[in-house]
Amino acid sequence: MGRRSLLLALFLGVGCGDGDPASPDLSEAELVLVRGDGQGAAPGEALPMPLQVRAQHGATGRAVAGARVRWEVVEGEGARLQPRSAPTDSAGMVSTRLTLGPNPGRYRVRARLGNSGASPVDFLAFASPLPDLEGLSSPVVQAGDTLGLQGRNFSPRPEANRVSFSGVPGRVVSASTGELRVEVPPCLLARTVEVRVQVGERKSPPLSLTVAGGTRSHSLQRGEDLLLGGSQEPWCLHLPSLPGTSYLVVPHSSGTVPGGSYPFRLVGLTADGTTPAAISAAGASGSPLPAAAAVGRGEGLSPQGAWDRRVRLLERRLLEEGDLSRSSAAPPVRAPSGEGMSLQPTPGERRAFWVLNRKEEFDKVNAILRWVGARILIYVDERAPAQGYTSADLNALAQEFDDPIHPVVTQAFGAESDLDGNGRIVLLLTPAVNRLTEGDGSQGYVAGFFYGLDLLKDRKGSNQGEILYGLVPDPTGKEGPALSRSQVMSLLPGVLAHEFQHMVHFNQKILAGGARSPETLWLSEALAQMAEELVGAAFQARFRPDKALEYRLGNWSRARRFLQNPSQVSVLATLSPGTLAERGAGWLLLQQISGLPGQEGILGRLTRSPRTGVENLVHETGQTWGLLISQWAASLYLDGLPVPVRPELRVAGLNLREALSRFDGSYPLRARPAGESSFALVGTLWSSAPDYLIISPPASGGVTLALTGPEGRPPEWVAGFQLMVVRLQ
């Protein structure tokens, strides 16, 4: 395996995955609605989509797996549920199917979380006969006019009727069982449209209507952008025809329910009068993918990623077991055995360490202090294989940690603790780390880790000091996969930067900050990946592109995986055991946010904050999640293009297109072309995930765009659908 391939194999999986404890803890659990509310069907028929909830810990949003959820029909006669009770999966999700009763009207289903005190979640559903649209108050209207619709079997509740104009929803002003008054969408262009009434899932036959004009257009200058979403209904706009114009159109979710997946429909109408031709987007079935299938979207974690995920979950368990708020200025303590530890260490000293193994037990390691740096002490296991590190290797590792790793990481994220009072971190190089890799290493290696237990006093297995663990050269494969000195030396520095950030994070958030819960694992991982990027940028500034690549290659590789199919990857990274694509999404989000105007110092603030996840980012940036996600989504396509967009739509400090094109000369994010004739893009978006189109309006008439839920239904509020439009030409 070549040096670059080896780097890629390791760095693709460096980091900490998201997951859940094996046994559910319902003491602070809650249920949240994911999808399926407000549906309808004919009496006696099944609803088109399942009812789905998620069990999670209220303080952290962490999924609760294996918790039993019970479903009950609390309003409406004769309705049936299948199943009536089921456990949550590894992402905290569980769903049921509802078949409506024989009578028209409203049905209510309630979901309860076991015997916990969590508030139940209610779903509404409606049974209605087929609506019959018999006539229109006028055959010709202007966009924005109010139109009368006559017929039978309409709902007397305005919000229960959906009126569409060739897929573009109109606003129902008033309703009775025989008449509706509807605002013709102001964004509709001049053309003939088909008008339908839908009650629940029951659609009337269409009637033809001519829209003669009155269209309200959004005229954007080149580089200008427009965001639709939130309370704006209907979500539609008209882009005019101008010579040579094109627009980037980004439908995206700003939903914050981890693991949520939401069907959507983006309609584009042109003046040719044709019925919108269906374009299938990724995930077009509209059904949530099971966790196992979702992992396949971005490939599962490497041995390094799987091990780090396991360690982060062990740290979470430590926090749940008791108070970890210990002063980082605690007096020095000795190692558990009292062997060989001094405050003024000198090379040749011996010390015993405890090293976590795959059984979650501890191996005792005796090591010799081989190098003393300004910020690091390097110990090497007495039983390390022959042909191991040379003095020059250890000197190079120490110098690289002393500068730039330590100053770059601490300046951005804050200082580490000094529990043992020696003013340095300890790097233990031991074959105990090599043994953590299962198999031949073809999928990557466990190259090193940090475990927060070492910063806690009086805990079994704690080394009571700032310890990083690293593997050793093993040319013959005695202790694990065969690895030469040069291979290990090219891998270890990037791991040190990543894991040192985790050490700093543990101190800043838990020990010094007194946070009640650790950071959500996707954001914790993104912060550690930012440490790799910052050190890489420092080497780039020193005209060391070879070293810069060692630190950046992993992030770039994972980012490419995400950008190959972004609509099917949630940046919240909640599907256990996690994917490389999710890791790429998390790093890209933090890379873009950290470069926003006015966000200097954001990485340190996120690290110190007692808040977690989305709440942490929203509070520390002072911006809504919807705005952060929309700017990030647009920047992923716009960065590196010669379009004069505002700085918020760039990825500061990195030409993303140039960096990610180094692999094969191509940028992985592609946008579908559309807009020359009518279309309907149908697919799904995962929570906080984007999709991309390039719209080129025809020579006359422009194009009307409308973003809805499936079959033209209003989007579920939990999906947080938004539409970002940027004029490119």
C-alpha positions in Angstrom: 0.0 0.0 0.0 1.5 3.4 -1.1 1.9 6.3 1.3 -1.0 8.3 -0.1 -3.3 5.2 -0.2 -2.3 4.5 3.4 -3.1 8.1 4.5 -6.5 7.8 2.8 -7.3 4.5 4.4 -6.7 5.9 7.9 -8.0 9.4 7.5 -11.3 8.4 6.0 -12.3 6.9 9.3 -10.5 9.1 11.8 -13.1 10.5 14.2 -15.9 9.7 16.5 -19.2 8.2 15.3 -22.6 8.7 16.7 -24.4 6.0 18.5 -26.5 5.0 21.4 -26.1 3.0 24.6 -27.1 -0.6 24.5 -29.8 -0.3 27.2 -32.4 2.5 27.0 -32.4 5.1 29.7 -35.9 6.7 29.8 -35.3 9.0 32.8 -34.8 12.1 30.6 -36.2 10.7 27.4 -38.8 12.4 25.1 -40.7 11.6 22.0 -40.6 13.9 18.9 -42.7 13.7 15.8 -40.7 12.8 12.7 -43.3 12.5 9.9 -46.8 11.4 9.0 -49.0 14.1 10.6 -52.0 15.6 8.8 -52.5 12.8 6.2 -55.8 11.7 4.7 -57.3 8.9 2.7 -60.7 7.5 1.8 -62.7 5.8 4.6 -61.4 2.3 5.2 -58.1 2.9 3.4 -54.5 3.0 4.7 -52.7 6.3 5.0 -50.0 6.7 2.3 -47.1 7.3 4.7 -46.3 5.7 8.1 -46.6 7.6 11.3 -43.0 8.0 12.7 -41.6 9.2 16.0 -38.1 9.4 17.5 -37.1 8.7 21.1 -34.3 10.8 22.3 -32.7 12.3 25.5 -34.2 15.7 26.0 -30.9 17.4 27.1 -28.7 16.1 24.3 -30.9 14.9 21.4 -29.1 11.5 21.6 -31.2 8.7 20.2 -32.7 6.1 22.6 -32.5 2.7 21.1 -34.6 -0.3 22.2 -37.3 1.8 23.9 -40.8 0.4 23.4 -43.4 2.8 21.9 -47.1 2.1 22.1 -49.6 3.4 19.6 -53.3 4.0 20.3 -56.2 5.4 18.3 -57.8 8.0 20.7 -60.3 9.5 18.3 -62.3 8.0 15.5 -64.0 4.6 15.3 -62.8 1.5 13.5 -59.3 2.6 12.7 -56.5 0.0 12.9 -52.8 0.3 13.7 -50.0 -2.1 12.6 -48.0 -2.6 14.8 -49.5 -1.3 18.0 -46.2 -1.6 19.9 -42.6 -1.8 18.7 -39.1 -0.9 20.0 -37.1 2.0 18.6 -34.2 1.2 16.2 -30.6 2.2 16.6 -31.5 5.8 15.4 -34.3 6.0 18.0 -36.9 5.7 15.2 -40.1 3.7 15.2 -43.2 3.8 13.0 -46.7 2.4 12.5 -49.3 2.2 9.7 -52.8 3.5 10.2 -55.8 2.2 8.3 -58.8 4.6 8.7 -62.2 3.6 9.9 -65.3 3.3 7.7 -66.7 6.8 8.6 -65.5 10.2 7.2 -64.0 12.6 9.7 -61.0 13.1 11.9 -58.9 10.4 13.5 -56.2 10.9 16.2 -53.4 8.5 17.0 -51.3 8.8 20.2 -47.7 7.5 20.6 -46.4 6.9 24.2 -42.9 6.0 25.3 -43.1 2.9 27.4 -43.9 3.6 31.0 -41.8 6.8 31.1 -43.2 10.2 32.0 -42.4 11.6 28.5 -45.2 13.6 26.9 -47.1 11.6 24.2 -47.1 12.6 20.6 -50.4 13.0 18.7 -51.0 12.6 15.0 -54.1 13.8 13.1 -55.5 12.0 10.1 -58.7 12.6 8.0 -61.1 10.3 6.1 -63.0 11.9 3.3 -64.9 10.9 0.2 -63.6 11.7 -3.3 -64.0 15.5 -3.9 -65.8 16.4 -7.1 -64.8 19.7 -8.8 -67.7 20.7 -11.1 -66.9 24.3 -12.1 -64.8 27.4 -11.9 -66.1 31.0 -11.4 -64.1 32.1 -14.4 -62.2 30.3 -17.2 -59.6 33.1 -17.3 -57.8 34.7 -14.4 -54.8 36.8 -13.5 -52.1 35.5 -11.2 -53.0 36.7 -7.7 -56.8 36.8 -8.3 -59.3 35.0 -6.1 -61.1 32.1 -7.9 -64.3 30.3 -6.9 -64.5 26.5 -7.2 -67.9 24.7 -7.1 -68.4 21.0 -6.4 -69.1 18.4 -3.8 -67.3 16.7 -0.8 -65.0 19.6 0.0 -63.9 20.0 3.6 -65.5 22.9 5.5 -62.1 23.5 7.0 -60.0 25.7 4.6 -56.7 24.1 5.6 -58.0 20.6 4.9 -58.5 21.4 1.2 -55.5 21.5 -1.2 -56.0 23.3 -4.5 -53.2 23.0 -7.0 -52.6 24.7 -10.4 -50.5 22.1 -12.4 -48.8 21.3 -9.1 -48.4 24.8 -7.8 -50.4 25.2 -4.6 -52.9 28.0 -4.1 -54.1 29.4 -0.8 -57.7 28.5 0.2 -59.4 31.6 1.6 -62.7 30.1 2.6 -64.4 26.8 2.4 -67.8 25.0 2.5 -68.7 21.4 1.4 -69.8 22.8 -2.0 -67.6 25.8 -2.6 -64.0 27.0 -2.2 -62.5 30.4 -2.7 -58.8 30.2 -3.6 -56.1 32.7 -4.3 -54.4 31.9 -7.6 -50.7 31.8 -6.8 -49.1 35.2 -7.6 -46.1 33.4 -9.0 -48.0 31.6 -11.8 -46.8 32.5 -15.3 -49.2 33.0 -18.2 -50.3 29.6 -19.4 -53.0 27.0 -19.2 -53.0 25.0 -16.0 -54.9 22.1 -14.5 -56.9 22.9 -11.4 -57.4 20.0 -8.9 -58.9 19.8 -5.4 -57.4 17.3 -3.0 -58.9 16.4 0.4 -56.6 14.0 2.2 -55.2 11.8 -0.5 -58.3 12.0 -2.6 -58.0 14.1 -5.8 -60.7 15.4 -8.0 -60.6 15.2 -11.8 -58.9 18.4 -13.2 -60.5 21.4 -14.8 -58.6 23.6 -17.3 -57.9 27.3 -16.4 -56.1 30.0 -18.4 -53.8 32.3 -16.5 -53.6 35.4 -18.6 -50.8 37.3 -16.7 -50.3 39.3 -13.6 -47.3 37.3 -12.6 -45.1 38.6 -9.8 -41.4 37.9 -10.7 -38.3 37.9 -8.7 -35.6 39.8 -10.6 -32.1 39.0 -9.3 -28.9 40.6 -10.4 -26.0 38.2 -11.1 -24.7 36.9 -7.8 -27.8 37.9 -5.8 -29.7 35.3 -3.8 -33.1 34.7 -2.5 -34.3 32.4 0.3 -37.9 31.1 0.6 -39.1 29.2 3.6 -40.4 29.5 7.1 -43.9 31.1 7.2 -44.0 32.0 3.5 -46.8 30.1 1.9 -47.2 29.1 -0.8 -43.5 28.6 -1.4 -43.3 29.6 -5.0 -41.6 32.2 -7.1 -41.3 33.2 -10.8 -37.9 33.6 -12.5 -38.2 35.8 -15.6 -36.7 35.0 -19.0 -33.6 37.1 -19.7 -31.0 36.3 -22.3 -28.4 33.8 -21.1 -29.6 33.6 -17.5 -29.2 30.6 -15.2 -29.9 30.1 -11.6 -28.6 27.7 -8.9 -31.7 26.3 -7.1 -31.1 24.5 -3.8 -34.2 22.8 -2.2 -33.0 21.8 1.3 -34.2 20.7 4.7 -33.4 22.6 7.8 -35.0 19.9 10.0 -33.3 19.2 13.3 -34.8 15.8 14.0 -31.8 13.4 13.8 -32.4 10.7 11.3 -35.5 12.4 9.8 -36.2 11.8 6.1 -38.8 13.8 4.2 -40.4 13.4 0.8 -40.5 16.6 -1.4 -41.7 17.8 -4.8 -40.2 20.7 -6.7 -42.4 21.8 -9.6 -41.1 24.0 -12.4 -43.7 25.4 -14.8 -42.9 27.0 -18.2 -45.1 28.7 -20.7 -45.3 25.7 -23.1 -48.3 24.5 -21.2 -47.0 20.9 -20.9 -47.6 18.7 -17.9 -44.5 18.7 -15.7 -42.3 15.8 -16.6 -41.2 13.7 -13.6 -37.5 13.8 -12.6 -36.5 11.3 -10.0 -34.2 12.6 -7.3 -32.1 10.4 -4.9 -34.3 8.6 -2.5 -37.4 9.1 -4.7 -39.3 6.3 -3.1 -40.2 8.6 -0.2 -39.5 5.9 2.4 -36.9 6.3 5.1 -33.9 4.1 4.6 -33.1 1.7 7.4 -29.9 2.4 9.2 -28.0 -0.4 7.5 -28.9 0.9 4.1 -28.1 4.4 5.1 -24.6 3.4 6.1 -24.1 2.0 2.6 -24.7 5.5 1.2 -21.4 6.7 2.5 -19.6 3.5 3.5 -19.2 2.5 7.1 -16.5 3.5 9.5 -12.9 2.3 9.3 -11.3 0.6 12.3 -10.1 4.1 13.5 -13.5 5.6 13.3 -15.2 2.6 14.9 -12.8 2.6 17.8 -13.0 6.4 18.4 -16.8 6.1 18.3 -16.6 3.5 21.0 -14.3 5.6 23.1 -16.5 8.7 22.9 -19.5 6.6 24.0 -17.5 5.3 26.9 -16.8 8.9 27.9 -20.5 9.7 27.7 -21.1 6.8 30.0 -18.5 8.2 32.5 -20.4 11.5 32.5 -23.7 9.7 33.1 -22.2 7.9 36.0 -21.4 11.0 38.0 -20.0 14.5 38.3 -16.9 15.1 36.2 -16.5 18.7 37.0 -12.9 18.6 38.3 -10.5 21.5 38.4 -7.9 21.4 35.7 -5.6 23.0 38.2 -5.8 19.9 40.5 -2.6 19.1 42.4 -0.2 16.6 40.7 -1.0 12.9 41.4 1.1 9.8 40.6 0.3 7.0 38.3 -1.8 4.2 39.7 1.2 2.0 40.4 3.4 4.9 41.5 6.0 3.8 39.1 8.5 6.1 37.5 6.6 9.3 37.3 8.4 12.6 38.1 7.6 16.3 37.6 10.9 16.9 35.9 11.2 13.8 33.7 14.4 12.8 32.0 14.9 10.3 29.2 15.3 6.7 30.4 12.7 6.9 33.1 10.2 4.0 33.2 6.5 4.3 33.9 3.5 2.0 33.9 0.3 2.8 32.0 -3.1 1.4 31.6 -4.3 1.1 28.0 -7.9 0.4 27.0 -8.3 -2.8 24.9 -11.1 -4.1 22.7 -12.8 -5.9 25.6 -13.1 -2.5 27.4 -10.6 -3.8 29.9 -7.1 -2.4 30.5 -3.7 -3.8 29.5 -0.7 -2.8 31.7 2.1 -1.3 29.7 5.6 -0.6 30.9 7.3 2.1 28.8 10.5 4.1 28.7 10.6 7.9 28.3 12.5 8.3 25.0 12.0 12.0 24.2 11.3 15.2 26.2 9.9 18.0 24.1 8.7 21.5 25.1 5.1 20.4 25.0 5.3 16.6 24.8 6.8 13.5 26.5 7.2 10.5 24.3 7.2 7.1 26.0 7.8 3.9 24.0 6.5 0.5 25.1 9.3 -1.8 26.3 7.8 -4.6 24.2 7.5 -2.6 21.0 8.6 -4.8 17.9 12.1 -4.4 16.5 12.8 -2.0 13.7 10.7 0.6 15.4 11.0 4.3 15.9 14.4 5.9 15.6 15.6 8.8 17.7 15.2 11.0 14.6 11.5 9.8 14.2 10.8 10.7 17.8 12.5 14.0 17.5 10.4 14.8 14.4 7.1 13.8 16.2 8.0 16.0 19.2 9.0 19.0 17.0 5.8 18.6 15.0 3.6 18.5 18.1 5.5 21.4 19.7 5.0 23.5 16.6 2.6 23.7 14.9 0.1 21.2 16.4 0.0 22.5 20.0 -0.1 26.2 19.3 -2.5 25.9 16.4 -5.0 23.7 18.3 -4.8 25.6 21.6 -5.1 29.0 19.9 -8.3 27.9 18.1 -10.0 25.7 20.8 -8.4 26.5 24.2 -5.9 25.0 26.5 -5.6 21.4 27.6 -5.7 20.5 31.3 -2.5 19.8 33.4 -3.8 17.2 35.9 -0.3 15.7 36.4 1.4 19.1 36.7 4.2 18.4 34.3 3.3 21.1 31.8 3.2 18.6 28.9 1.0 15.9 27.3 2.2 12.3 27.2 2.4 10.4 24.0 2.5 6.6 24.7 3.6 4.6 21.6 2.6 1.0 22.2 1.7 -2.2 20.3 -1.4 -2.2 22.5 -2.8 0.3 19.9 -1.7 -1.9 17.0 -3.8 -4.7 18.5 -6.9 -2.6 18.3 -7.0 -3.1 14.5 -8.9 -6.3 13.6 -8.0 -8.0 10.3 -5.2 -7.2 7.9 -5.6 -3.4 7.9 -7.0 -3.4 4.3 -9.9 -1.2 5.6 -7.6 1.1 7.6 -6.0 1.1 11.1 -6.5 2.3 14.6 -3.6 4.6 14.7 -4.2 6.4 18.0 -6.7 7.8 20.5 -7.5 9.9 23.5 -9.7 8.7 26.4 -11.1 11.2 28.8 -10.9 8.7 31.7 -7.3 9.7 32.0 -8.3 13.2 33.2 -10.3 11.8 36.1 -8.9 11.0 39.5 -9.7 7.9 41.5 -11.2 6.0 38.5 -10.2 2.5 37.6 -7.9 2.5 34.5 -7.1 6.2 34.7 -3.5 7.3 34.1 -4.4 10.6 35.8 -2.8 12.8 33.2 -2.9 14.1 29.7 -2.3 11.0 27.6 -2.4 10.4 23.8 -2.0 6.8 22.6 -0.3 5.9 19.3 0.7 2.8 17.4 4.2 1.6 16.7 6.0 0.3 13.5 5.6 -3.4 13.1 7.1 -4.5 9.8 6.5 -8.2 10.4 2.9 -7.9 11.7 3.7 -9.4 15.0 1.1 -7.3 17.0 -1.4 -6.5 14.1 -1.2 -5.4 10.5 2.3 -5.1 9.1 3.3 -1.4 9.1 6.7 0.1 8.3 8.3 3.1 10.0 7.7 5.4 7.1 4.0 4.4 6.9 3.5 5.0 10.6 5.3 8.3 10.5 3.1 9.5 7.7 -0.1 8.6 9.6 0.5 9.5 13.2 0.9 13.4 13.1 -2.6 13.9 11.7 -4.1 11.6 14.4 -2.2 13.6 17.1 -3.8 16.8 15.9 -7.3 15.3 15.8 -7.0 13.5 19.2 -5.4 16.4 20.9 -8.4 18.5 20.0 -10.6 15.9 21.8 -8.3 16.3 24.8 -8.7 20.1 24.8 -12.4 19.7 24.2 -12.8 17.4 27.2 -11.1 19.9 29.4 -12.8 23.0 28.1 -16.3 21.6 28.0 -16.4 19.1 30.9 -13.6 19.8 33.4 -13.4 23.6 33.2 -16.8 24.3 31.8 -18.8 22.0 33.9 -21.1 20.9 31.1 -23.7 18.3 32.1 -23.4 16.4 28.9 -20.7 15.9 26.3 -21.0 17.4 22.8 -23.1 15.6 20.3 -20.8 13.3 18.5 -21.2 14.7 15.0 -20.2 18.2 16.2 -17.4 16.8 18.4 -16.0 15.0 15.4 -16.3 18.1 13.1 -14.4 20.2 15.7 -11.6 17.6 15.8 -11.5 17.4 12.0 -11.2 21.2 12.0 -8.0 20.7 14.1 -6.6 18.7 11.2 -7.5 21.4 8.7 -6.0 24.2 10.8 -2.7 22.4 11.2 -2.7 21.6 7.5 -3.3 25.3 6.7 -0.4 26.2 9.0 1.9 23.9 7.0 0.6 25.3 3.7 1.4 28.8 5.0 5.0 27.6 5.6 5.2 26.4 2.0 5.1 22.7 3.1 2.3 21.4 0.8 3.4 17.8 1.4 2.8 18.1 5.1 -0.4 20.1 4.6 -1.8 17.2 2.5 -1.1 14.7 5.2 -3.4 16.6 7.5 -6.1 17.6 4.9 -6.4 14.5 2.9 -8.9 12.8 5.2 -11.3 15.7 5.3 -11.2 16.2 1.6 -11.8 12.5 1.0 -14.8 12.3 3.3 -16.2 15.6 1.9 -16.1 14.1 -1.6 -18.2 11.2 -0.5 -20.8 13.5 0.9 -20.9 15.7 -2.1 -21.5 12.7 -4.4 -25.1 12.4 -3.0 -25.7 15.2 -0.5 -29.6 14.9 -0.3 -29.2 11.5 1.2 -26.8 12.4 4.0 -27.8 14.2 7.1 -25.2 16.6 8.5 -26.5 15.6 11.9 -24.9 12.2 11.5 -27.2 10.2 13.6 -27.4 6.8 11.9 -25.4 4.3 13.9 -22.6 3.5 13.4 -22.1 6.5 11.1 -20.7 6.9 7.6 -17.7 8.6 6.0 -20.1 10.8 4.1 -21.7 12.1 7.3 -18.2 12.9 8.6 -17.6 14.9 5.4 -20.8 16.8 5.8 -20.0 17.8 9.4 -16.6 19.1 8.6 -17.8 21.1 5.6 -20.5 22.7 7.7 -18.0 23.8 10.4 -15.4 24.8 7.8 -18.0 27.1 6.2 -19.4 28.5 9.4 -16.0 29.2 11.0 -15.2 31.5 8.0 -18.4 33.5 8.1 -18.0 37.3 8.7 -18.1 38.1 12.4 -17.5 34.5 13.5 -13.9 34.9 14.6 -13.3 32.6 17.6 -16.3 30.5 16.9 -14.4 27.2 17.2 -13.3 28.0 20.7 -16.8 29.2 21.7 -18.3 26.0 20.5 -15.7 24.0 22.4 -16.3 25.8 25.7 -20.1 26.0 25.5 -22.3 23.9 27.8 -24.8 23.6 25.0 -24.6 20.8 22.4 -25.3 20.2 18.7 -27.7 22.5 16.8 -28.4 24.5 19.9 -24.7 25.2 20.4 -24.2 26.4 16.9 -27.3 28.6 16.9 -26.5 30.2 20.2 -22.8 30.8 19.5 -23.2 32.1 15.9 -26.3 34.2 16.8 -28.0 32.9 13.6 -31.0 30.7 13.0 -30.3 27.1 12.0 -32.3 27.7 8.8 -30.0 30.5 7.8 -26.9 28.6 8.6 -28.0 25.6 6.6 -29.1 27.6 3.6 -25.8 29.5 3.4 -23.8 26.4 3.8 -25.8 24.5 1.2 -25.3 27.2 -1.4 -21.6 27.6 -0.6 -20.9 24.0 -1.4 -21.7 24.6 -5.1 -20.7 28.3 -5.3 -17.2 28.1 -3.7 -14.6 28.5 -6.4 -17.0 29.7 -9.1 -16.4 33.2 -10.6 -19.8 34.5 -9.5 -19.9 37.7 -7.3 -21.9 36.2 -4.4 -21.8 37.6 -0.8 -19.1 36.2 1.5 -21.6 34.1 3.4 -22.0 31.9 0.3 -18.3 31.0 0.2 -16.1 28.6 2.1 -13.5 30.9 3.6 -9.8 29.9 3.6 -10.3 27.1 1.1 -11.1 26.9 -2.6 -13.3 23.9 -2.2 -13.5 23.1 -6.0 -9.8 23.2 -6.4 -9.0 21.2 -3.3 -11.6 18.4 -4.0 -10.8 18.2 -7.7 -7.2 17.1 -6.9 -8.3 13.5 -6.8 -9.5 13.0 -10.3 -9.8 16.4 -11.8 -13.5 16.7 -11.2 -15.7 18.3 -8.5 -18.1 15.7 -7.1 -21.1 17.9 -6.6 -23.3 17.9 -9.7 -26.5 19.9 -10.2 -29.3 18.6 -12.5 -30.1 20.8 -15.5 -33.8 21.9 -15.7 -36.1 24.7 -16.6 -36.3 24.7 -20.4 -39.6 22.8 -20.1 -42.0 22.0 -17.2 -40.7 19.4 -14.7 -41.4 17.9 -11.3 -38.4 16.8 -9.2 -39.5 14.1 -6.7 -37.4 12.7 -4.0 -36.5 12.8 -0.3 -34.3 15.0 1.8 -32.7 13.9 5.0 -32.6 16.3 8.0 -30.5 19.4 7.1 -29.6 18.0 3.7 -29.6 19.8 0.3 -30.3 19.0 -3.4 -29.2 21.0 -6.4 -30.5 22.1 -9.8 -29.4 24.6 -12.4 -32.5 26.3 -13.9 -32.2 27.9 -17.3 -35.5 29.6 -18.1 -36.7 29.4 -21.7 -36.6 32.3 -24.1 -40.0 33.6 -23.1 -42.3 33.3 -20.1 -39.7 32.4 -17.5 -40.3 29.6 -15.0 -42.5 29.2 -11.9 -41.0 27.1 -9.1 -42.9 25.6 -6.1 -41.6 23.5 -3.3 -44.1 21.2 -1.6 -44.4 17.9 0.3 -45.3 14.8 -1.6 -48.3 15.0 -4.0 -48.4 18.7 -3.5 -49.1 18.5 0.2 -47.9 21.3 2.5 -44.4 20.3 3.8 -44.3 18.8 7.2 -43.2 21.5 9.6 -40.5 19.3 11.1 -38.9 19.0 7.6 -38.0 22.7 7.6 -38.0 22.9 3.8 -36.4 26.0 2.3 -35.5 27.0 -1.2 -32.3 29.0 -2.0 -32.0 30.6 -5.4 -28.8 32.3 -6.7 -28.5 33.9 -10.1 -25.3 32.6 -11.8 -25.5 34.3 -15.2 
